[in-house]
Amino acid sequence: MERYQIVNPATGETVREYPTATDAELRDALERADAAQREWAARPPADRAAVLHRVADLYEERTEELAAIITREMGKPVKQAAGEIGTVVSIYRYYADHGEEFLREEELDVASGGRAVIRKEAVGTLIGIMPWNFPYYQVARFAAPNLMLGNGILLKHAPQCPESALAMERLFQDAGLPKGAYTNVFATNDQVADLIADDRIQGVSLTGSERAGAAVAEIAGRNLKKVVLELGGSDPYLILGVSDLGRVVKNTVRGRMANAGQACNAAKRIIALDEHYDAFAEQYTEAIRAIIPGDPTDPDTFMGPLSSEKAVQTLDEQVRDAVDKGATVLAGGKRIDRPGAWYEPTVLAGITPEMRAYQEELFGPVALLFRVDSEDEAVDFANNSPYGLSASVQSDDPEQAERVAQRLQTGMVYVGGPAVSAAELPFGGVKRSGFGRELGRFGMEEFANHKLVRVAR
């Protein structure tokens, strides 16, 4: 059974435990959610937009309080935590500002005469299953467009994020959402399976591991429920042609090591042409060695602990497997000997197919360097992964960058820098990184009823 508890990863101290919901409590939550969703969907889009604007205002007003919560729960440095909340504010404002436009009827050209339109309507109450690495942002990606559309939300957060989960539920209530239209549930996996099977639930969105995504997709498919999955990634960063190597080094350090490397779309595999490899590896390794993990409550700290002891153990096993099979450690390579979930910023080279790191996602501050001889080899190597979330291309030649971007088998490609997220940019992957899109206009398309209304002539 899942335990909802706060274990401060900077110290290893258990701060507080929360009880899981009883079956009766979940039945009550679902009944309230079903009723509240109908009330919410009946409101004019302008009214829903006004509530989302208030949600954004409250996130902004409570930034310091909310940032401190996730620093305590999952170890995010407080400056990055505040930055996450800033992104969340922009997402709610984006859908509040553009939601009515996205919901406008679409007139169809009817060859047989008469008139036909497509109306985008809410489908009902949805379940969101969210991870710990971006406790507010991941929820905003799912909740903002769906609330604007008129859907209701049952939110099952990661077991290590109970305080932030409750803080968000309280914020939505304070913003004026009907009680029950957004409800946090401390549910077990078995209880979530039962919720998905309930006829009042119309869809599921999960951000998490490949294993969790496969399990939820199986349950959803068995119950004929729409599902959106944003899963893992082993994202490549291709260095093909550069004149300003210092800028590239800075971008790749940030792209890999922010949030202690705990991001699905972090630059995990750095693939450099032979002509750039040695100079890049030297400067990059020097920059990684200069990162000193520290107190996440200090505004000057760039890297804090990993999220949990389990996260450290998994990462350490992957690194030791690579080293035991011949990988070269250029920086770091081991856990830090202090209470809490600490790991050294690490750079590995010489990764070969028999190592776990070659195909598995490394969810932590470990960068993998690869040397290639040509553009074709770089693309082939980048695509040789079960994942396909995002990729970055660094080239001073715009034609080369465009050519390579077209060949990469990913849901997103970023040219000239690491992966970024913005409210207007659709987010999602292909292959084992999942399916469906969040954010942008596409974020309101996944769980919408595109209702055809045909009027005969």
C-alpha positions as CSV (number, residue, x, y, z in Angstrom):
1,M,0.0,0.0,0.0
2,E,1.3,3.5,-0.8
3,R,2.3,5.7,2.1
4,Y,1.7,9.4,1.7
5,Q,4.4,11.0,3.7
6,I,7.0,13.8,3.7
7,V,10.5,12.6,4.0
8,N,12.9,15.5,3.7
9,P,15.5,14.3,1.2
10,A,18.1,16.8,2.4
11,T,18.1,15.2,5.9
12,G,16.3,11.8,5.6
13,E,13.9,13.0,8.3
14,T,10.3,11.8,8.2
15,V,8.3,15.1,8.7
16,R,4.7,13.9,8.5
17,E,2.5,11.1,7.4
18,Y,-1.0,11.3,5.9
19,P,-3.6,8.6,5.9
20,T,-4.7,7.1,2.6
21,A,-8.4,7.5,1.6
22,T,-10.9,4.9,2.6
23,D,-13.1,3.4,-0.1
24,A,-16.1,5.3,1.3
25,E,-14.2,8.6,1.2
26,L,-13.4,8.0,-2.5
27,R,-17.0,7.2,-3.3
28,D,-18.0,10.5,-1.7
29,A,-15.3,12.4,-3.6
30,L,-16.4,10.9,-6.9
31,E,-20.0,11.8,-6.3
32,R,-19.1,15.4,-5.4
33,A,-16.8,15.6,-8.4
34,D,-19.5,14.3,-10.8
35,A,-22.0,16.9,-9.5
36,A,-19.5,19.8,-9.4
37,Q,-18.3,19.1,-12.9
38,R,-21.8,19.5,-14.4
39,E,-22.1,22.8,-12.6
40,W,-18.7,23.9,-13.7
41,A,-19.2,23.0,-17.4
42,A,-22.5,24.8,-17.4
43,R,-20.8,28.1,-16.6
44,P,-19.9,30.4,-19.6
45,P,-16.3,30.1,-20.7
46,A,-15.7,33.7,-19.6
47,D,-16.6,32.7,-16.0
48,R,-14.3,29.8,-16.1
49,A,-11.5,32.0,-17.5
50,A,-12.0,34.5,-14.6
51,V,-11.5,31.7,-12.1
52,L,-8.3,30.6,-13.8
53,H,-7.1,34.1,-13.6
54,R,-7.7,34.0,-9.9
55,V,-5.9,30.7,-9.7
56,A,-2.9,32.3,-11.3
57,D,-3.1,35.3,-8.9
58,L,-3.1,33.0,-5.9
59,Y,-0.1,31.0,-7.1
60,E,1.7,34.3,-7.6
61,E,0.7,35.6,-4.1
62,R,1.7,32.3,-2.4
63,T,4.9,31.7,-4.3
64,E,7.2,31.7,-1.2
65,E,4.9,29.4,0.8
66,L,4.4,27.0,-2.1
67,A,8.1,26.9,-3.0
68,A,9.1,26.1,0.6
69,I,6.7,23.1,0.5
70,I,8.3,21.3,-2.5
71,T,11.8,22.1,-1.3
72,R,10.9,20.2,1.9
73,E,9.0,17.4,0.0
74,M,11.4,16.6,-2.9
75,G,14.5,18.7,-2.4
76,K,14.1,21.2,-5.2
77,P,16.4,24.3,-4.6
78,V,14.1,27.1,-3.5
79,K,15.0,29.4,-6.4
80,Q,14.1,26.7,-8.9
81,A,10.9,26.0,-6.9
82,A,9.9,29.6,-7.3
83,G,10.7,29.5,-11.0
84,E,8.5,26.4,-11.3
85,I,5.6,28.4,-9.8
86,G,6.3,31.3,-12.2
87,T,5.8,28.8,-15.1
88,V,2.6,27.6,-13.5
89,V,1.2,31.1,-13.3
90,S,1.9,31.6,-17.0
91,I,0.1,28.4,-17.9
92,Y,-3.1,29.3,-16.0
93,R,-3.0,32.8,-17.5
94,Y,-2.5,31.4,-21.0
95,Y,-5.6,29.3,-20.9
96,A,-7.6,32.1,-19.1
97,D,-6.6,34.4,-21.9
98,H,-6.9,32.1,-24.9
99,G,-9.4,29.5,-23.7
100,E,-12.5,31.2,-25.2
101,E,-10.7,31.4,-28.6
102,F,-9.8,27.7,-28.5
103,L,-13.4,26.8,-27.7
104,R,-15.0,28.7,-30.6
105,E,-17.2,26.7,-33.0
106,E,-15.5,25.6,-36.2
107,E,-17.5,25.9,-39.3
108,L,-17.2,23.0,-41.8
109,D,-17.4,23.2,-45.5
110,V,-20.3,20.9,-46.3
111,A,-20.3,19.7,-49.8
112,S,-23.8,18.2,-49.6
113,G,-25.3,21.5,-48.5
114,G,-26.7,22.8,-45.2
115,R,-24.6,23.9,-42.3
116,A,-22.3,22.0,-39.9
117,V,-20.1,23.0,-37.0
118,I,-17.8,21.4,-34.5
119,R,-18.3,22.3,-30.9
120,K,-15.6,21.5,-28.3
121,E,-17.3,20.4,-25.1
122,A,-16.2,18.9,-21.8
123,V,-16.4,15.1,-21.5
124,G,-16.7,14.9,-17.7
125,T,-14.5,14.1,-14.8
126,L,-10.9,13.1,-15.4
127,I,-8.3,11.4,-13.2
128,G,-4.8,12.9,-13.1
129,I,-1.9,10.8,-11.8
130,M,1.0,13.1,-11.3
131,P,4.7,12.7,-10.4
132,W,7.0,14.3,-7.8
133,N,9.7,16.0,-9.9
134,F,7.6,19.1,-10.8
135,P,4.8,19.0,-8.2
136,Y,2.9,22.1,-9.4
137,Y,3.9,22.4,-13.0
138,Q,2.9,18.8,-14.0
139,V,-0.5,19.4,-12.4
140,A,-0.9,22.7,-14.2
141,R,-0.2,21.1,-17.6
142,F,-3.1,18.8,-17.1
143,A,-5.5,20.8,-15.0
144,A,-5.4,24.2,-16.6
145,P,-6.7,23.3,-20.1
146,N,-9.2,20.8,-18.8
147,L,-10.7,23.1,-16.3
148,M,-11.0,25.8,-18.9
149,L,-12.8,23.3,-21.1
150,G,-15.2,22.5,-18.3
151,N,-13.9,19.1,-17.3
152,G,-13.6,18.1,-13.6
153,I,-10.4,16.9,-11.9
154,L,-9.7,14.1,-9.4
155,L,-5.9,14.4,-8.7
156,K,-3.9,11.5,-7.4
157,H,-0.4,13.0,-6.6
158,A,2.8,11.3,-5.9
159,P,2.9,9.8,-2.4
160,Q,5.8,12.0,-1.4
161,C,4.0,15.2,-2.3
162,P,1.0,15.3,0.0
163,E,1.5,18.8,1.3
164,S,1.7,20.4,-2.1
165,A,-1.2,18.3,-3.2
166,L,-3.4,19.7,-0.4
167,A,-2.1,23.2,-1.0
168,M,-3.2,23.1,-4.6
169,E,-6.7,21.8,-3.6
170,R,-7.0,24.6,-1.1
171,L,-5.9,27.2,-3.7
172,F,-8.5,26.1,-6.2
173,Q,-11.2,26.3,-3.6
174,D,-10.0,29.8,-2.6
175,A,-10.1,30.8,-6.3
176,G,-13.8,30.1,-6.5
177,L,-13.9,26.7,-8.2
178,P,-17.1,24.7,-7.2
179,K,-16.3,22.4,-4.3
180,G,-15.5,19.0,-5.9
181,A,-14.6,20.3,-9.4
182,Y,-10.9,19.8,-8.4
183,T,-10.4,17.2,-5.7
184,N,-7.2,15.7,-4.3
185,V,-7.4,12.0,-3.4
186,F,-4.8,10.1,-1.4
187,A,-5.6,6.9,-3.2
188,T,-3.8,3.6,-3.6
189,N,-3.0,2.1,-7.0
190,D,-5.8,-0.4,-6.5
191,Q,-8.3,2.3,-5.7
192,V,-7.2,4.3,-8.7
193,A,-7.9,1.2,-10.9
194,D,-11.4,1.1,-9.4
195,L,-11.9,4.8,-10.1
196,I,-10.9,4.4,-13.7
197,A,-13.4,1.7,-14.2
198,D,-16.3,3.9,-12.8
199,D,-18.6,5.1,-15.6
200,R,-18.4,8.7,-14.2
201,I,-14.7,8.9,-15.0
202,Q,-14.1,9.8,-18.7
203,G,-10.4,9.8,-19.0
204,V,-7.0,9.5,-17.4
205,S,-3.8,11.5,-17.7
206,L,-0.5,10.2,-16.3
207,T,2.9,11.6,-16.1
208,G,5.4,9.2,-14.7
209,S,7.5,6.1,-15.5
210,E,7.1,3.8,-18.4
211,R,6.0,1.0,-16.1
212,A,3.3,3.1,-14.5
213,G,2.1,4.3,-17.9
214,A,1.8,0.8,-19.2
215,A,-0.2,-0.3,-16.1
216,V,-2.6,2.6,-16.3
217,A,-3.0,2.3,-20.1
218,E,-4.0,-1.3,-19.7
219,I,-6.7,-0.5,-17.1
220,A,-8.0,2.4,-19.1
221,G,-8.1,0.4,-22.3
222,R,-10.0,-2.4,-20.6
223,N,-12.6,0.2,-19.5
224,L,-12.6,2.1,-22.8
225,K,-11.3,5.3,-21.3
226,K,-9.2,7.9,-23.1
227,V,-5.7,8.1,-21.7
228,V,-2.8,10.6,-22.2
229,L,0.7,9.5,-21.2
230,E,3.9,11.5,-20.7
231,L,6.5,9.0,-19.7
232,G,10.3,8.7,-19.6
233,G,12.9,10.0,-21.9
234,S,16.6,9.6,-22.7
235,D,16.8,12.8,-24.6
236,P,19.8,13.5,-26.9
237,Y,21.7,16.8,-27.3
238,L,23.5,16.9,-30.6
239,I,26.5,19.1,-31.0
240,L,27.1,19.3,-34.7
241,G,28.7,22.6,-35.5
242,V,29.5,25.3,-33.0
243,S,31.6,28.5,-32.9
244,D,30.7,29.5,-29.3
245,L,31.6,26.3,-27.3
246,G,31.3,28.2,-24.0
247,R,27.6,28.9,-24.7
248,V,27.0,25.3,-25.6
249,V,28.6,24.1,-22.4
250,K,26.5,26.4,-20.4
251,N,23.3,25.3,-22.1
252,T,24.1,21.6,-21.7
253,V,25.0,21.9,-18.0
254,R,21.6,23.7,-17.4
255,G,19.8,21.2,-19.6
256,R,21.1,18.2,-17.7
257,M,21.6,19.3,-14.1
258,A,18.7,21.6,-13.3
259,N,16.4,20.0,-10.8
260,A,19.2,17.6,-10.0
261,G,18.8,16.0,-13.4
262,Q,15.3,14.8,-12.5
263,A,13.4,15.8,-15.6
264,C,12.0,13.6,-18.3
265,N,13.2,15.9,-21.0
266,A,16.7,16.6,-19.6
267,A,19.7,16.4,-21.9
268,K,20.7,12.9,-20.9
269,R,22.8,11.8,-23.9
270,I,25.2,14.4,-25.2
271,I,26.3,13.4,-28.7
272,A,29.2,15.4,-30.2
273,L,31.0,15.3,-33.5
274,D,34.6,14.2,-33.2
275,E,35.9,17.6,-34.1
276,H,34.2,19.1,-31.0
277,Y,34.2,16.2,-28.6
278,D,37.6,16.7,-26.8
279,A,37.2,20.4,-26.2
280,F,33.6,20.0,-25.2
281,A,34.2,17.1,-22.9
282,E,37.0,19.0,-21.1
283,Q,35.0,22.2,-20.6
284,Y,31.8,20.4,-19.7
285,T,33.5,18.1,-17.2
286,E,35.2,21.1,-15.6
287,A,31.8,22.9,-15.3
288,I,30.1,19.8,-13.7
289,R,32.9,19.4,-11.2
290,A,32.3,23.0,-10.1
291,I,28.7,22.2,-9.1
292,I,28.6,21.7,-5.3
293,P,25.3,20.2,-4.1
294,G,24.1,22.2,-1.1
295,D,21.2,23.2,1.2
296,P,18.1,23.5,-1.0
297,T,16.7,26.3,1.2
298,D,19.6,28.5,0.3
299,P,18.7,30.8,-2.6
300,D,22.2,30.5,-4.0
301,T,22.1,26.7,-4.3
302,F,21.8,25.3,-7.8
303,M,21.7,21.6,-7.0
304,G,20.2,20.0,-3.9
305,P,19.5,16.4,-3.0
306,L,17.7,13.8,-5.2
307,S,14.1,13.3,-4.3
308,S,14.5,10.2,-2.2
309,E,16.7,7.4,-1.0
310,K,15.2,5.1,-3.5
311,A,16.1,7.5,-6.3
312,V,19.7,7.5,-5.2
313,Q,19.9,3.7,-4.9
314,T,18.5,3.3,-8.5
315,L,20.9,5.8,-10.0
316,D,23.9,4.4,-8.1
317,E,23.1,0.9,-9.3
318,Q,23.0,2.2,-12.9
319,V,26.3,4.1,-12.6
320,R,28.1,1.2,-10.9
321,D,26.8,-1.2,-13.6
322,A,28.3,1.1,-16.3
323,V,31.6,1.5,-14.5
324,D,31.9,-2.2,-13.8
325,K,31.5,-2.9,-17.5
326,G,34.2,-0.4,-18.6
327,A,32.7,3.1,-18.6
328,T,35.0,6.0,-17.8
329,V,34.1,8.4,-14.9
330,L,35.0,11.9,-15.9
331,A,33.4,13.5,-12.9
332,G,31.6,12.4,-9.8
333,G,30.3,8.8,-10.0
334,K,29.1,8.1,-6.5
335,R,26.7,9.0,-3.7
336,I,27.7,11.7,-1.2
337,D,28.4,10.4,2.3
338,R,26.0,12.5,4.3
339,P,22.4,12.0,5.7
340,G,19.8,12.4,3.0
341,A,19.5,11.6,-0.7
342,W,22.7,13.1,-2.1
343,Y,24.6,12.2,-5.3
344,E,27.6,13.7,-7.0
345,P,27.1,15.5,-10.3
346,T,28.5,12.9,-12.7
347,V,29.8,12.6,-16.3
348,L,30.4,9.2,-17.9
349,A,32.0,8.3,-21.2
350,G,32.6,5.0,-23.0
351,I,29.0,3.8,-22.6
352,T,28.4,0.6,-24.5
353,P,25.3,-1.5,-25.4
354,E,25.7,-4.1,-22.6
355,M,25.4,-1.4,-20.0
356,R,22.0,-0.5,-18.4
357,A,22.8,3.2,-19.0
358,Y,22.8,2.6,-22.8
359,Q,19.1,2.1,-23.0
360,E,17.6,3.0,-19.6
361,E,16.7,6.5,-18.4
362,L,19.0,7.9,-15.8
363,F,16.8,10.1,-13.6
364,G,19.4,12.1,-11.8
365,P,22.5,14.3,-12.2
366,V,24.4,11.9,-14.6
367,A,25.4,13.0,-18.1
368,L,26.5,10.5,-20.8
369,L,29.0,11.7,-23.5
370,F,29.2,10.1,-26.9
371,R,31.6,10.7,-29.8
372,V,30.4,10.4,-33.4
373,D,32.1,10.9,-36.8
374,S,29.3,12.4,-38.9
375,E,25.8,14.0,-38.9
376,D,24.3,10.7,-40.1
377,E,25.9,8.8,-37.2
378,A,24.7,11.4,-34.7
379,V,21.1,11.1,-36.0
380,D,21.2,7.3,-36.0
381,F,22.6,7.2,-32.5
382,A,20.0,9.7,-31.2
383,N,17.2,7.7,-32.7
384,N,18.6,4.4,-31.3
385,S,16.5,4.6,-28.1
386,P,13.2,3.2,-27.0
387,Y,12.3,6.7,-26.0
388,G,11.2,9.7,-28.1
389,L,10.4,12.6,-25.9
390,S,12.6,15.5,-27.0
391,A,15.9,16.3,-28.6
392,S,18.2,19.4,-28.9
393,V,20.3,20.3,-31.9
394,Q,23.2,22.6,-31.7
395,S,24.5,23.8,-35.1
396,D,25.5,27.2,-36.5
397,D,24.2,26.1,-39.9
398,P,20.4,26.7,-40.0
399,E,20.0,24.3,-42.9
400,Q,21.8,21.5,-41.1
401,A,19.7,22.1,-37.9
402,E,16.5,22.0,-39.8
403,R,17.5,18.9,-41.7
404,V,18.5,17.1,-38.5
405,A,15.3,18.2,-36.7
406,Q,13.2,16.6,-39.4
407,R,15.1,13.3,-39.0
408,L,14.8,12.9,-35.3
409,Q,12.2,10.5,-34.0
410,T,10.9,12.6,-31.1
411,G,7.8,14.6,-30.1
412,M,9.8,17.8,-29.7
413,V,13.0,19.2,-31.1
414,Y,14.8,22.3,-29.7
415,V,17.3,24.1,-31.9
416,G,20.1,26.2,-30.4
417,G,19.5,25.3,-26.8
418,P,18.2,22.8,-24.3
419,A,14.5,21.7,-23.9
420,V,12.3,24.4,-22.4
421,S,8.6,24.4,-21.5
422,A,6.2,27.2,-22.2
423,A,2.4,27.4,-22.0
424,E,2.0,27.9,-25.7
425,L,4.3,25.0,-26.8
426,P,2.7,21.5,-27.0
427,F,4.5,18.9,-24.9
428,G,4.7,15.2,-25.5
429,G,6.6,12.3,-27.1
430,V,6.5,9.2,-29.3
431,K,7.6,5.6,-28.9
432,R,7.9,4.6,-25.2
433,S,7.8,8.2,-24.1
434,G,4.0,8.0,-24.4
435,F,1.3,9.6,-26.5
436,G,-1.0,12.6,-26.5
437,R,-0.1,16.3,-26.0
438,E,-0.3,18.8,-23.2
439,L,-0.1,22.6,-23.3
440,G,-0.8,25.0,-26.2
441,R,-4.0,24.6,-28.2
442,F,-3.4,20.9,-28.2
443,G,-3.8,20.7,-24.5
444,M,-7.5,21.5,-24.9
445,E,-8.0,18.9,-27.6
446,E,-7.2,15.6,-25.8
447,F,-10.2,15.4,-23.5
448,A,-12.8,17.3,-25.6
449,N,-15.9,16.1,-27.2
450,H,-15.6,17.4,-30.8
451,K,-19.4,17.4,-31.3
452,L,-20.7,17.7,-34.8
453,V,-23.9,19.7,-35.2
454,R,-25.4,19.4,-38.7
455,V,-28.3,21.5,-39.8
456,A,-29.9,20.3,-43.1
457,R,-30.7,22.9,-45.7
